[in-house]
């Protein structure tokens, strides 16, 4: 076998294995909860239209930031955020029928959104969603609007 053989990493099989942080990053207090939070975040975004609305909202934020830099003005950032959050919240309330995790964990939810966006753009989100769909947990629905 050559020294340049390509090795593949086995896909995660359990929700706890989905997100592994580098040791230095994992030491940051706010990020310690992220690997456990990630499957919950995915569970709350399991329907394709919810993810599409989040994706459009993320592009809205990027466009707002780019326009703000081009114009040298602050208002496009605000507009991008308003449109982005509006689309994301519509995905939760109309499509997913749950409460946005932003209300309970705003920083982790924001980080989760950009991780989901990056995985989706890179074509790797489906593996994460499959693991979560195969191993759902009752406590992941804690924020759902329809739960009693």
MARLUM-710648 format. One record per atom (N, C-alpha, C, O): residue in one letter; z, y, x. Coordinates in steps of 0.001 Angstrom, whole numbers, plus 524288, in hexadecimal, padded with zeros to 5 digits. Example, Ala and Ser with C-alpha at 12.3 -4.5 7.8 and 13.67 -1.06 7.14 Angstrom:
2
a81E787E9C683386;a81E787EE6C8300C;a81E787F31C83390;a821117F3098379C;s81BA87F73683232;s81BE47FBDC83566;s81EBE8001E83264;s81F678047283461;
//
This chain:
148
x800007FB6480355;x800008000080000;x80000804D68037F;x802B1804F18077B;x7FD06808CA8020B;x7FC9980D718054C;x8016D810E7804AF;x804608107D800E8;x8021A8144F8088A;x8068B817E780871;x805E281BFA80434;x809A181E9E802C0;x8012D81C7D8023D;x8001D8206F7FE3E;x7FFE181E1E7F8C4;x7FD9F820767F53A;x8022B8199B7F811;x8021F817157F2EB;x804DB81A8D7EEEF;x808DC81CFA7F009;x802A481AB57EA67;x804E081DE67E638;x8091581AB37E37D;x808378163A7E1F4;x80D9A81D127E2EE;x811C881A7E7E00D;x8126681D367DAD3;x811B3821F37DA69;x813AE81A407D6EA;x8148F81C877D1C8;x81A4581BE77D05A;x81CD88181C7D1CF;x81C1F81FA77CD84;x8218281F8F7CBB2;x8217681D477C636;x81E5F81EE97C2E8;x824D2819957C544;x82526817347C017;x826DD81B4F7BC23;x82A5181E747BD48;x8248281B527B786;x8261981F207B395;x82BB081E1A7B1CC;x82D81819A67B1E1;x82E65822377B031;x833C48217C7AE5B;x833E981E067A989;x8306D81E3B7A63A;x837FF81AD67A930;x838938174F7A4B1;x83D09818F67A11A;x83D438175079C98;x8409281C357A315;x8450881DF279FF3;x8451B823E479FD1;x84340826747A370;x8473A8260A79BAC;x8476582BB779B02;x84A4582E5E79F86;x848E6832B67A10E;x84E3682BC97A1A1;x8514E82E117A5E4;x84E2B82E937AAED;x84FA8831837AE6E;x849D782BBD7AB4D;x846AA82BCE7B008;x8422882FAF7AFBD;x83F3B830377B385;x841888325D7AB6C;x83D01835B27AAAC;x83CC583A557AE5D;x8389183BB37B043;x8412383CB97AF62;x8412A8417C7B27B;x84509840E67B6EA;x849BC840677B605;x84315840F47BBAB;x84663840A67C041;x845CB845AD7C34A;x841718472E7C4AF;x84A1A848477C454;x849F384D397C725;x84AEB84C5E7CCEF;x84DE4848E47CE6A;x8486D84F867D039;x849B284F487D5CF;x84F7D850817D698;x851AA853A17D3A9;x8520984E237DA77;x857B784ED97DB2F;x85971854897DB74;x85D6D855EC7D926;x85695857D37DE2D;x8582585D4E7DEAA;x858048600A7D95E;x85B8A863107D81E;x8540085F017D646;x8537F861597D114;x857AE85F2D7CD67;x859DA8620A7CA36;x858C885A277CDDF;x85C988579C7CA6B;x86217859C97CB18;x865668590D7C7AF;x8631A85C6C7CF66;x8684985EB67D04F;x86935863B77CD36;x86DAE8654F7CC73;x865088662C7CB70;x865AB86AF77C869;x86867869AE7C348;x8669F8663B7C072;x86CA986C587C206;x86FBF86AF47BD68;x86C9686AA97B85E;x86D638670E7B54A;x8690A86E507B76C;x8661D86E5B7B283;x86262869BC7B226;x86107868147ADD7;x860B4867A07B696;x85CE3863667B684;x85F4785DF77B69A;x85C7285A1C7B61B;x8645785D8F7B735;x866DC858647B741;x865F28556B7B230;x86589850A17B230;x865A28584A7ADE1;x864EF855DE7A8C2;x85F3B854AB7A77F;x85E25851DC7A3BF;x85B97856BE7AA8B;x856148565A7A928;x8540F850C47A89E;x8515784FAF7A4CD;x8553A84D1E7AC3A;x85335847C87AB72;x855098453A7A658;x8520D842547A3EE;x859D98463F7A4AE;x85BCA8441679FBF;x8598E8471179B10;x858DA844D2796DE;x8587584C0E79BC5;x8566084F5C79796;x8509084E5C7969E;x84EBC84EE779234;x84DAF84CED79AA7;x8480584C4D79A49;x8464784887795F8;x842CB849F7792FC;x84875843CF79570;x846C98406479124;x847E7842C078BBF;x844E08420178816;x84C358458F78B4A;x84D838482878657;x8496B84C527852E;x8479784CD5780C3;x8480184F4B78937;x844078535478899;x83EE0850E6786C6;x83C67852E078327;x83D4884CA978940;x8387084A0B787B5;x838B98480278223;x834EE8485C77F34;x83D3D845DF780AE;x83DED843CB77B65;x83D148481377756;x83AE7847157732A;x83EC684CC47788A;x83E2C8512F774FB;x838AD8537C77523;x837898573D7725C;x8354B851427785D;x82FDC8530E778C6;x82C2184E6F77876;x8281384E6977B0B;x82D7784A8B77556;x82A78845AD77557;x8256B845F977237;x821F1842C077307;x824E7849B076EB5;x8201E84A1676B9D;x81C0A84D6676E84;x81D588517C770B1;x8172584BA776E8D;x8131384E6377189;x8126A8542777020;x8118B8575B7739B;x812CD8558D76B26;x8121385B05769BE;x8169185E7A76B9E;x815C38631976CB1;x81B2785C5A76C03;x81F7F85F5D76E40;x81E42860A4773E7;x81EEC86514775A3;x81C7385CB6776C2;x81B1685D9477C44;x8166E8614577CD5;x8164E8647178072;x812A1860E877953;x80E1E8647577992;x80FD486A1B778BC;x80E0586DA477B72;x8134D86AEC774FE;x815328703C77411;x818598723B778BE;x817E6876CF77A25;x81B8186EE477B29;x81E5E8706C77FD6;x81A98871AE78451;x81B588756E7873B;x8169386E7A784C4;x812B086F35788DF;x810048748F7882E;x80F788778478BEF;x80E64875BB7836D;x80BFA87ACF7824E;x80FD187F3F78369;x80E548835578576;x814C987E6678207;x818C28825A78316;x819978833F788E5;x81A74887AC78A91;x8195987F1C78BFA;x819E287FA6791A7;x81552882B9793E9;x8160D8861D7973D;x8108B881807920D;x80C0188482793D7;x80C7A88A3579236;x80ABF88DAF7950C;x80ECF88B3278DAA;x80FA88908D78BEA;x813408937D78FAA;x812518980B790E5;x8174D890E679171;x81AE48934D79539;x818228946679A66;x818DB8988A79CBC;x81500890B179C26;x8121B891697A10D;x80E3B895F17A080;x80DCB899387A3FD;x80B728961979C1E;x807B889A5479B32;x80A8289F9879AF8;x808998A37379D1E;x80EF789FC279866;x811F88A49D7981B;x813AB8A67D79D74;x813678AB2779E9A;x8156C8A2DD7A0C3;x817088A4567A613;x8125E8A6417A93E;x812CA8AA1D7AC14;x80DEF8A3977A8C8;x8093F8A53D7AB9A;x807508AA8F7A9D7;x805D58ADD37AD0C;x807568AB697A4BE;x805B18B0707A2A3;x8096F8B4CC7A442;x807C58B92B7A55D;x80E6E8B3967A464;x8124B8B77B7A60F;x811538B9277ABB0;x811B78BDC57ACFB;x8100F8B5647AF01;x80EEC8B6AA7B479;x809EF8B9E07B4CF;x809B98BDBE7B7A8;x805E68B84A7B1E8;x800E78BB0D7B210;x801578C0A87B00D;x7FEE98C4367B22F;x8046A8C16B7ABFB;x804E98C6997A9A0;x809558C9D57ABF7;x809908CE947AB39;x80CCE8C73F7AEC5;x811588CA037B0D7;x815028CBD27AC87;x8176A8CFF87ACE1;x815618C89E7A871;x818A68C9FB7A3F2;x81C298C5637A2A0;x81AFC8C0F47A412;x820708C66079FEB;x8242B8C24479E95;x8231A8BFCA7994B;x8249B8BB4D7986E;x8208A8C296795B5;x81FFC8C0BB7905C;x81CFA8BB9778FD2;x81E338B89578C46;x819138BA677932A;x8167F8B55479282;x81A218B0A779368;x819648AC887910A;x81E068B146796CB;x821D18AD0F797A0;x824D58AC1B79291;x825798A7A5790E3;x826A78B04C7902D;x829838AFDF78B3E;x826168AD6C78701;x827DD8AA057841C;x821378AF23786A6;x81DA48ACF8782C9;x81CAC8A72C783CA;x81CA48A4107801F;x81BE48A5B1788AE;x81B118A03978A0B;x81FBD89CDD788A0;x81F1F89888786A0;x8247489EDE789A9;x8293889BFD7884C;x829D989B7578261;x82B398974678074;x828DA89FA877F86;x8295A89F79779CE;x8258389B947776F;x826F88987A77410;x820A589BBA7792C;x81CC2898087772B;x81E338927D778D2;x81DE388ED8775B3;x81FC7891DE77DC5;x8212F88CB477FC4;x825B688A3F77CD8;x82564885BE77B31;x829EE88D3077C33;x82E6888B1E77949;x82D1088A4F7738B;x82EE08868E77125;x829EA88DC877151;x8284E88D2176BDB;x825618880676B01;x826628853B76738;x821C3886D076E87;x81EDB881EC76E24;x8227387D3276EDD;x8221C8796276BF5;x825DF87D81772C1;x8296B87922773CF;x82D208783376F31;x82DEB873BF76D8F;x82F5D87C6476D21;x832F887BCF768BE;x83026879BC763EA;x8325F876A7760F7;x82B4887B6476315;x828308794A75EB8;x827878736C75F5E;x827C68708175B8E;x826B2871B676423;x8263686C1B76525;x82B1A8692576399;x82ACA864D67617C;x82F9686B6F764A3;x83481868C776348;x83586868EA75D6F;x836A9864E175B14;x8352086D7E75B16;x8369D86E0A755A0;x832A086BB4751DA;x8341B8698C74DD1;x82D9A86C1C7531E;x8298F86A5B74F84;x827C5864C7750B5;x8273F8619674D25;x826D78639C755A4;x824A885E8975717;x828EF85A7F75804;x828FF856607558A;x82C6F85BB075B87;x83069857E775D38;x834F98579875964;x837A68539C75912;x835D485BD57567E;x83A2785C31752B8;x83F7585B8E75567;x842E3858C77537F;x8400A85E2C759D6;x8450B85E1075C8E;x846578638875E94;x8432A8672175E45;x84AF58640876099;x84CC686906762AA;x84B42869647686A;x84C2B865B376B5C;x848F686DC576A15;x8478A86E4276F9B;x84C5386DA977328;x8507586FE177219;x84BBA86AB27774A;x85002869EC77B05;x8516186EFE77DDD;x8557B86F5A78058;x84DFD872DF77D82;x84EF2877FF77FDB;x853FE87A6077DD3;x8569F87D3A780AB;x8556587941778F2;x85A2187B84776B9;x85F158794B77930;x8630187C0A7799F;x85EF18746877AC9;x86393871FD77D12;x863A6871F978302;x867C98728F78564;x85F258715178562;x85E9F870F978B19;x859F18743078CDD;x855FD871ED78E68;x85A3A8796078CB3;x855A087C9D78DB5;x8533587BE479323;x84E6D87BB0793A0;x8565F87B847971F;x8543487B0B79C6D;x851B6875B179D30;x84D558754D79F24;x854798719879BA9;x8524486C5879C37;x84D6686BAA798D5;x849AF8691879A7A;x84D5B86DEA7942A;x848C886D8D790C5;x844248706B7932B;x83FB686E91792DC;x84522874E579589;x840F2877CA79823;x83EAF874BF79CB5;x839EE8747B79D63;x842218727579FD4;x8405186F437A436;x83D5A86A857A226;x83948869137A443;x83F678681A79E00;x83CC98639B79BA5;x83757864F7799BE;x833BC861D579A4C;x836B08699F7977C;x8319186B40795A5;x82DA686B7779A25;x8294186993799A7;x82F4286DC679E86;x82B9386E537A2E4;x82A928691A7A593;x82658868487A7B8;x82E60865917A580;x82D64860497A78B;x8297985D827A3F9;x825C885B0D7A5D5;x82A4D85DEA79EDB;x826B585B8079B21;x8213A85DC579BBB;x81D6085AE479B9B;x820E1862DE79C61;x81BDA8657A79D1C;x8191F863707A200;x8147F862227A1D7;x81BF88632A7A657;x819AE861557AB4A;x817EF85BA47AADF;x813B385A487ACB4;x81B22858527A87E;x819AE852CF7A7DA;x814E78523C7A457;x8118984EEE7A542;x814AB8557E7A052;x8103A8553979CC0;x80B398570579F71;x807288548279EF1;x80B8385B527A244;x806F485D3B7A51F;x80535859387A92B;x80088858867AA0C;x808F9856937ABA4;x807CA8529B7AF92;x8067484D427AD5C;x8053E849A77B04C;x806AB84CB77A833;x80545847C47A5C2;x80945843717A662;x807EA83ED77A605;x80E2D844D27A751;x81236840D97A832;x81674840C07A3FF;x81A5383DF77A49A;x815D5843AC79FD7;x819EB843F779BDF;x81A4B83EFF7989D;x81E9383D8F796F8;x8160583C61797A8;x815FF837BF79446;x819C48338179619;x81C4A830FD792DE;x81A30832AF79B2B;x81DC782EB579D3F;x823568300379BA5;x8264482C8C79A0E;x824D2834E779C07;x82A108369779A92;x82AF1835D6794B6;x82F0C833F279313;x827198374F7919E;x8279E836CF78BF2;x828088311D78A3F;x82AFA82FE1786A7;x8252182DAB78CC5;x8255A8281C78B6F;x82AC4825DE78C5A;x82CC3822ED7891D;x82D2282737790B5;x832618253E791E4;x8363E8271578DC5;x839788240678BEF;x835F182C0678C51;x8398A82E357886E;x8389D82BC17830E;x83C5A82A9778043;x833B982AF97819A;x832808289977C8C;x8346E822F477C3D;x836008212677811;x8344F820327809A;x8360081AB9780A4;x83BE981A20780A0;x83DE58160177F24;x83EC081E207823C;x8446C81DBB782B3;x847338226A78045;x84A4E824F5782EA;x8462B8239E77B4E;x848D58281C778F3;x84EAE8271A7784F;x85069822A077806;x8519C82B3E77818;x8574882AD97774D;x858DB82E42772B0;x856A383270771D1;x85CA582C7076FCF;x85E6C82F5A76B37;x86069834CB76C9A;x85F8C8387B769A3;x863088355E77101;x8655683A6877261;x8613E83E75773F9;x862948430A77492;x85C5A83CF1774AD;x85843840AF77605;x856DA8441F77168;x8546D8483677224;x858478429C76CB5;x856FE845A076811;x85B3F8498E76695;x85B1C84BA576241;x85EEB84A99769F2;x8635084E07768A5;x861B58535D76689;x8648C8559F76362;x85D4C855677682A;x85B9D85AA176679;x857DF85A70761E8;x8565785E8E75FF5;x85651855D37601B;x8525F8559175BF1;x8543885832756FB;x858B28579875555;x850A585B24754A1;x851BC85DE774FC3;x852EC85A1074B5E;x8566885AFF7482F;x85002855B874B31;x8508F85204746EF;x854FE84E2674783;x855DF84B09743F5;x857D684E3674BDB;x85C0E84A6374CB5;x860EF84BE9749B5;x86248850827494C;x8638284806747A8;x86888848F0744E6;x86CCB845D67475F;x8714584613745A2;
//
